[in-house]
Amino acid sequence: MSQLELTVFLAYSTLLLVLSFYGSHRIWMAYLHYRHKYRLPTPAGRFAALPRVTVQLPMFNELYVAERVIDAACRLDYPRDLLQIQVLDDSTDETRGIARACVERWRAQGLDVAYVHREDRTGFKAGALEHGLATATGEFVAVFDADFTPPADYLRRCIDHFTDPKVAVVQARWGHLNRDHSLLTRAQAIFLDGHFLVEHSARSRSGRFFNFNGTAGIWRRAAIADGGGWQHDTLTEDLDLSYRAQLRGWRFVYLPDVVTPAELPEDMDAFKAQQHRWAKGSIQTALKLWPAIRRAGLPDDLRKEAFFHLTANLAWVVMIPLAILLPISCVVRVSHGWFEVLLVDLPFSTLATLSVMMFYAISQAEQGASWWDRVKLLPFVMALGIGLSVNNARAVVEALMGYETGFARTPKAGAGGPPGAAPARRRSGGYRAAVSLQPLVELALAAYMTYGVIYLVRREVYYSIPFLILFQVGYAYVGLSSIYEGLRGQVERWTRVVTPATTAE
């Protein structure tokens, strides 16, 4: 090899090694999941007299889902004299009128439900939750985001786990109201299934730290206070408080059999906004809490798992230079035969790629999916994950640089209605995530990968083509989806402006 070829080879190998490091952790999660699969959480006892519970429903401009979540919360099967419901509405649009009217309707039926509106959105969701605690009367606090629809028996199936005085949180699994809406929502469902059916199960049942997911969970109010309360210096206030409470000795319980359906983002830009917030917030939390975790005297297995959990999104930063080097490394290795492939690509790609595919296949197996249903979407899931790397790497870099951004809510469409019904947002314009120039970068990377594929086909070197195609398809799908949605949004806005004038004529 020449000096340049050796440099490319070493850089490419190093990046693959880092990804393999995090890929091997997926294998470890799968191992812990199966090792503790039958270690089911059971309550320490039963409450002789049920405790008082406050249900908090934080929302901001949730025009299409506000009424649905309020109705679901008010239908919870729990003694009415022991249930308080707070609608914590920071909205600036018509949501205020819809939510207030819904609250008044339920209040007329005798429920203790209050509408709480803040003009000042300080702290965003964390600020709203903290504000609500000032008037909360429950010993336990359940939280549901606006796109969730808790089942009626939710509280009764969860509350007895708090008979253990050290339990701070009971977390339920997320379901998916609109899983089959599109290829994008099916892939998102698989991502979340991996988190809830493998990671959460592995961490909770093996005694590692895991996190309250911001919704579909119940907090012991005393644990919130003991952990330092809701803080808004990260974009993942749920992850932040979860670790602070567990560092104080509190235990969390995860109940995979209690499923709370929720809405998946149906637009690419909405999905990107959600992923950006989660990726950035996790790194912010890592920077904030790692010194305390390191000094806490935790067992090695807990500390190592906390490191992997909080820093997993660093892998996105590695993906960008890897994507740039991948076609170059293929060109360099064309003249060197199979040795470098066997030495580098085979073991590292197995850990970095196949381990992730295995992880998600396991999550689908846990739902009883057939062999074909487990694997048919996995190549697309991998491509989508790669396509998100520009978006999520930007989030991680912003966190590392201390660049502050506001809490960008995920637009909700009011999905999950009758079969064939179009979401309300599609009928009336609705909410959209912000549009940026990022899709141009994604499409540039897709074009770059296309050049690599064409080069390898011409040279009849086929063993690296599948990996390049994953990158090519991922970047092209994510970038084109964003551009299409941006153009469609422009047309919708133009139509709403022009149509009234045309009608008047």
N, C-alpha and C positions, 0 to 999 in steps of 0.2 A: 504493500500500500504506500501511496505517496503521503506526505505530511498532511495535505488537505483531506485526503480520504480517511486517514487515521483520526483526524480531528472530528470529522463528521460522524464516523463510526463510534467514537468514544462519547460524543455528546448525545447521540441517539440512544446508545446503550444506557447512559446514565439516566436519561429521562424515562426510559422504559423501566429501569430499575425502581425509580421512585413510584411510578404507577403500580408496579408489581407489589411494592411494599403495602400500598393501600388495598390492592386487589387481594393479597393474601389475607388481609383482615376480614374480607367478605367470607372467605373460606372458614376462618375462625368463628365468625358469627353463625354460619351454618352449622358448624360443629357444636357450638354451645346450644343452639336451638334444638338439635336432635338429642343432645345429651340430657337436656332438662325438659324435654317435650312434655313429659307426663307429670311434671311437678306443678300441678295446677294450684292457683291461688284460692284459698278458702278463708272465709271470715273467722276471726278468733272466737266469735260468739254472735249473739243476736241482741239488738237493742230491745230492752223490755219496754221502753217508751221511746218512740222515734224522736230524733232531734230536729230542731228547726233548721230549715235550709233556705238560703237565698240563691235564686237563679239570676245570673247577670247575662244580659244580651247586649254586648257592645256592637254598635253599628255606626257607619258613616256613609251617607248617600246610598242606601240600600233599597232603592225604589221598588225593585221587583221581588224582593225576598223578605222584606221587613214583616209584612203581615203573616207570612207563612211561619217564620220562626217564633213569633209571638204566640200564634195559635198553638203551635206544637208545645211550647213551654207551658201554656195555660192548661193544656190537656194532660199534663203529667199526673200520673196516678200517685198522689201523695196527699195526706190530710191537709185540707185547705187552711186550717188554723196554724199549720206548721210550715207553710210555704209562702215565701215572698219572692216576687218577680220584679226585677229592675230592667227596664229598657233604657240602656245608656246610649242615647242618640246624640252624636255630634254632627248630625247632617246639616247641610246648607241648602238642600233642595226640597222637593215635594215629599221626601221620605218623612219629614217631620209631621205633616198633616196625616199621612197614612198611619204612621206608628201611633200618634196620639189618639186618633179615632179608634184604632184597634184596642188600645189600652182602655179607653173609656168604655168600650163595649164589654170587655171582660170585667172591668170594675163594677159595672152595673149588675153583673151576675154574682157579685160577692167575693171576687178574688182580690187578694192583696197584691196588686200589680201597679207599679209606679212608672211614669214617664219622666226621665231625667235628661234634660238637655243642657249642654255646655256651649256657650258662645266662643269660649277660648279652648282650642284643641291642644293645649299644652300636654305633652307626653303621649299624644295620640291614643292608641288603645290602652297602653299601660296607665296613662293618666286618667282615662275614663273608668277603668277598673278600680283604681285607687280612690277616685272621687266617689264611686258608688259605695265603697266600703264604709264611708263616713255615715251613711244612713242604713246600711245593711243590718238586719236583725238576726240573721242566721248564724249558727255555730259553724256551719259548713256552707261553702260557696261553690255552686256549679256554674260553669261558663260555657256558653254556646255562641259561636260566631253566627252571623246572620244567614249564612247559606246552609246551616245545619238543621236537621229535623229530628230531634231526640224522640225515641220511642216512648210510649206512655209509661212503660214499666222501668224506665232508665234508673230513676232514683232508688226504687225498691231493690233493684238488682245490685246496686253499688254500695248503698249506705252502710250495710252491716260490716263491711271491711274496716270501717273506722272504729269498731269496737276495740281494735288494737290501738292503744293511745299513741304509738309511735308512727302510725300511718299518716302521712301528710296529704297524699294525693291518690285518688283512684282514677285511672285513665281508661277510657273505652277506645275501641277500634273505630277508625273512620270507614264508613261505607261510601258508595258512589251512586248518586241519583242518576247521573247521565253517563255512566260508564260506556255505553254502546253508541253514544252520539256520533263519534267520529274516530278515525285512526288516532288522532291526537289524544282524545280522552281515554281511549283504551290503553294507550301507552302510559299516560299519567297514572291510571289506576294500577298498572303493574309496578311503577315506581313506588307508589304509596303502599301497595301490598307488601313489597319487599321490606319496607320500613316497619310496618305494623305486624306482619306475620312472621318475620324472621328476626330483625334487629331488636325490636321491642321485646319480643318473647325471649330472645337469648339474653339480653341485658337484665331484664327484670327477674327472670327465674334463676339466673346464676348469681344474683346479688350485686351486679354492677349498677352504676348510676345510669338512669335513663331520664327522659324529660317529659314533663307535661307538654302537650302539643298545642297549647293555646286555646283549645276548645274541646268539647266532649269529655271534660274531666271535672272532678270535684276536689276542691281544696279544703283542708281544715283551716279555718280562719286563723287560728293561733300559729300555724306553721307559716302562713304568709307573713305575719308580723315578725316571727322569730327569724325568718330568713332575710329580713330587711325590707319587706314590702315590694310592691311593684315599682320598678325603676325603668327609666326610659332613655338610658344612655347607650342602649343597643337596639337594633331592630328586631331582636328576638327576645322580648321581655320574658316569654315563657321558659325558654332554655336557660336564661340568666337566673331567674328565681328558682328554677328547679335545682340547679347545681348549688346555689347558695343554701337552699333548705337542706339538701342532702349532706352538704359539708357540715351542717349543724346536727346531723345525726338522724334526720327524719327519713322514713321509709316511703317508697312509692309502690303502688300496686297497679298492675296492668291486667285488664280483663278483655282478652281477644274475642270472647263469645258475646260481649255486649257491643253491638254494632250501631253506630249513629250515622245515618246516611247524610251525605253532604254533596255539594255541587262542585264539579271539576271545571276549571276555566276552559271555555270552548274556543277562545281565540289565542293565537300564538303570542301576541304581545301581552295579553293578560297573564298567560302562563310564564312568560319571561319575567314580568314584574314580580310575580310571586317567587320565582326561583332566585331572582336577584336579591330580594329581601331576605330570604332564608340563608343564602350563601354568605351575604355580607354580615348578617346578624350573628351567624355562628362564629365567624372569625373575630368579630368584635367581642363576643363573649369569651372566646379563647384568650384574647389579649387581656381582657379584664380579669379573668378568674384563674388563669393558669398559675400565677405566682401563689395564690392561696391554695390551690390544689396541690402544688408541689410541696408546700410547707405543712400540709395537713396531716402528715404521717399516715396516709392511707396505705393499705396493702398494695404491693406491686401490681397485682392484676387489676385492681380498681383504677390505679393511677394511669396505667398503660391504656386501659380501655377509654378513660376520660380523654387522653391525648388523641387517640384515633377518632373518637366521637366528635370532639370539638374542632379538630384540624382537618377533617376529611375533605373539606372544600378547597384546601390548598392544591389538591390534585388538578383542579380546573386550570390553575396557572401553568402547570406543567404541560397541559394539553396543547396550548398554543404553539410553543416552540417545537413540540413533538410533531404537530401537524405540518409545520414549515419544513422540518427536517425529513419527514417521511418520504416524500418523492425524491429528495436529494439523495437520501441514503439508498433508495432503490436504484438510482442511477449509478451510484458509486459501486454498489455490490453486484451489478449486472456482470461484470468481468471477473468476479471472484467465486462463482459457483455457489454450492450449497453450504459451505463451511460456516459462513457468518449467519446464515439462516438457522442452522442447527444450533449454533452457539448462542445466538442472541434472540432472534425472533420467536423460535419455538418455545423455550421455557418462559421468557418474559411475557410474550403475548398470551400464553396460557394463563399466567397469573393475572395479567392486567385486563384481559378481555374475557376469556372463557370462564374465569372465576365469577365475574359479574353476571354473565349469562346464567351460570349455574345457580347463583343466588336468587335471581328472579324466577327461574324455573321452579325452585323449591317453594317460593311464595305462592305460585299458582297451583302446585301440587297440594299445598295445605288447604286449598279451597275445593279440592276434589276434581280439578280439571283433568281432562284426558291428556295423553301424551302429546297429541298434536296441538291441543289448545295451550299446552305449557310452552311450546317452543316456536309456534308459527309467527309470533310477533316479536320474538327476541332480537332478530337482526335489526328490525326497525327501532326497537327500544334502545339498542346500542347506538344506532345512527343518530337518534334524537338526542341522546345524552352527549354525544360528540358535538352535535350541532349547537348545543347550549353552551359550549365551552367559552365562546367569546363573551356572551352575556354574563356568565357566572365568574369568569376570570376577571372581568371588569369589576364585579362586585367585591371580589376578594382583594384586589389591588386597592380599591377605595377604602376598604376596612384597614388594610395594612398601612395606608398613608394617612389614616385619620380623617378622611374626607367625609363630612357629615351630609346626610340626605334625609329627607322626611320619610315618614311611614307611608309607602305607596300601597294603598289598598288594592286588592284583586277585584276587578269588576265582576259582578254577578249578573247572570242572564235570566234568572228565574227558571232554570232548567228542571227537568224531572216531572213535567206535567203529563197530561194524557199522551199516549203514543201518537206520534205524527204531528203534535202541536209545536209550532215554532215558538221559541222563547220570546218573551215580551220585548227584549232588547232588539231582536231582529225586526219586530214590527214597528218600533218607534224610535230607532236611532240608538238611544241608551248610552251606557257608560263605555268608554274605551280607555285602554292604557295609553300612556304617552308614546309617541312615535319618535324614533331617532335615526341617525345615520348608520347605526350598527348593522342593519341588514346588508349594506354595501360591503362591509368587511367580510361578512359571512359568505356572500356570493363570490367575492374575490377569492376566498379560500376554496370554495367549491370549484371555481374555474381552474385554480392551481392544481387541485387534485385530479381534475379531468385531464390536464396535460400529463400528469404522472401516469394515469391509467393508459392513455394513448401511447405513451412512450414504451411502457412495458409490453403492451400488446404487440407493437411493432417489433420489439426485440425478442418476442416470444418467451418472456420471463413472466410466468403466471403465478408464482407462489405468493407474491405480495399484493396482487391485485385485489383480493377480497378485503384487505384492510384499507386500501385506498378508496375502494368503493363505499365502505362504511363512512369514511370521512366526507367523501364527495356527496353522497346522498344526504347525510346529516346536515351539512352546511347549506346545501341547496334547498332542502325542505324548510329549514328554519328561516333562512333569508327570504325565500320566495313567499312563504306564508305571511311574514311580516309586511312585505311590500304589498301583497294582495290586500291584506286587511287595511293597510293604510290608505290605499287607493279607494277601496270600498267605503271607508269612512268619509273620505273627501266627497265621494259621489252622494252619500247619504246626507251630508251637511248641505251640499249644494242643492239637493232636491228639496230639503226642508225650507230653504230660503226661497227658491224659485216657485215652488208649487203654490203657495198662497197668492202670489201675484198673478200667476197664470189663471187660477180659479176666479179671481176677481174680474179678470178680463172676460 
